[in-house]
Amino acid sequence: MEKPWLKQYQAGVPAEVDLNAYKSLGDLFEQSVRLYGPRAAYINMDKSISYDDLNRLSSSFGAYCQSVLKLPKGARIALMMPNALQYPICLFGALRAGYTVVNCNPLYTEREIEHQLKDSGAELIVIMENFAHVLDKVVSRTPVKHVMVTQLGDMLDFAKRLLVNIVVKHVKKMVPDWNIPNAIHLRDALEEGARLKLQKVDVGHEDIAFLQYTGGTTGVSKGAMLTHRNIIANLQQAHAWLAPVLKDKEIIVTALPLYHIFALTANCLTFIKVGATNILITNPRDIPGFVKELAKYPFTVITGVNTLFNALVHNPEFAKLNFSPLHVTLGGGMAVQRAVAEQWKQITKVPLIEAYGLTETSPAATINPLDLEEYNGAIGLPISSTEVVIRDDDGKDQPIGASGELCIRGPQVMRGYWNRPEETAMVLMADGFLRTGDVAVMDEKGFFKIVDRKKDMILVSGFNVYPNEIEDVVALHPGVLEAAAVGVPDAKTGEAVKLYVVKKDQALTADQLIEHCRANLTAYKVPRQITFRNELPKTNVGKILRRELRDEKS
């Protein structure tokens, strides 16, 4: 297979990576502890824990699960909490003890959490107390045998722990009533586990590290089986890409939740390998609070999604921060818009580098070169040890410049969906390529550009219209903060474009926007309807939910 992209690699980035550097993710973690023991691994709410602390605490958690709960190797452990120090402690404890981690979004509804716990067969769930009332309603209908509860301030020093937990529970009333008999407190488990020994478990490349559930935007949520080999491959690939620019002591801002595959692999695992410090942001939606946190640290790397970067560049306090240590900004999870990338560069003097991936690819598949000076509208080049092709509906490879479905092959591609062989067969092709559901094109240099999601495409009088393109154009209007384009039924054209907009300038009118679109888009792409909103529906990671807008009856 020809790989034109290899010629565009930054100097020092290899064509292939070594998958055998680590036997398992536990092995990677233990090597990092030996190399970086006293360094700060995680900081959250001003509390820092070192690699040595994380080693001790994760050992206690794993030992408790092995010796007290008697969970066998391969048991599924669900983690349901926002970014807090408890998350990496439980994560590394579970992985080192040979368990499979099932990440759960804390904002799940009863229906969603019940489905995920049943589908995964999780025997233990560790949950932040703020969300225990949701679990309380459904836990008896799931295979869960043990519930472990933690409070937001549990890993902080004594005085601050008491204060945070009292404020969260009694002042802000953020913990609705719950009653789960025999629930274990995480602090008690860690105390008991500290007196026990973590048993060595033989964990290898083919063991499942994560059942990582996809957002469920296409019907029922499915668990991607990500093996230790998949994740090791991806963190080796990400590290190879970053290696030419990495400094000795990186400080990475982790605002995206660690239960999401992007932050999990990119921030948590890849940066653990290099002894970096992760600044955990518990509530990135509180932008003023987030900016205050950023002011405390000389951060060198930040990852995020377009909506997060957009919110930051529109916060006047953000522009006052010291950006001199910052040298890598990585955007993924959704398309990075030109307007946002350009504003980011103007304020920080650092380019916003777009990457692309999926839960099913652990997640990274393509990244732009880190020495890229300006926004190029592409999702980048296939990373080391990765092949990417464009195929038509019959599975035939398409030539340079032709659009079709983006398909990926590499060691980071999942084994399949948990207990869903039919669904697996629909996305994994006979030759090992994964269908992504994204429509893309490749240029002669090997850069790929996403046109849109297959299912989000709008068909206007037989013409394909891609919402991304419309949203990009609309976002360039100075009066627009956010926009989403969807298809709505139309008697004349089959479908027409409807636009939902959050205003930056309250004086903005629909007519002004239509005029702006007419100047930048072909007639059939111009929105027929515009609805102004105070906010747009989003996932917890900040992706705009077009599906929810489409489903509205208005």
Secondary structure, 3 states (H helix, E strand, C coil): CCCHHHHHCCCCCCCCCCCCCCCCHHHHHHHHHHHHCCCEEEEECCEEEEHHHHHHHHHHHHHHHHHCCCCCCCCEEEEECCCCCHHHHHHHHHHHCCCEEEECCCCCCHHHHHHHHHHHCCCEEEEEHHHHHHHHHHHHHCCCCEEEEECCCCCCCHHHHHHHHHHHHHHCCCCCCCCCCCCEEHHHHHHHHCCCCCCCCCCCCCCEEEEEECCCCCCCCCEEEEEHHHHHHHHHHHHHHHHHHCCCCCEEEECCCCCCHHHHHHHHHHHHHCCCEEEECCCCCCHHHHHHHHCCCCCCEEEECHHHHHHHHCCCCHHHCCCCCCCEEEECCCCCCHHHHHHHHHHHCCCEEEEEECHHHCCEEEECCCCCCCCCCCCEEECCCCEEEEECCCCCECCCCCCEEEEEECCCCCCEECCCHHHHHHHECCCCCEEEEEEEEECCCCCEEEEEECCCCEEECCEEECHHHHHHHHHCCCCEEEEEEEEEEECCCEEEEEEEEEECCCCCCHHHHHHHHHHHCCHHHCCCEEEEECCCCECCCCCECHHHHHHCCC
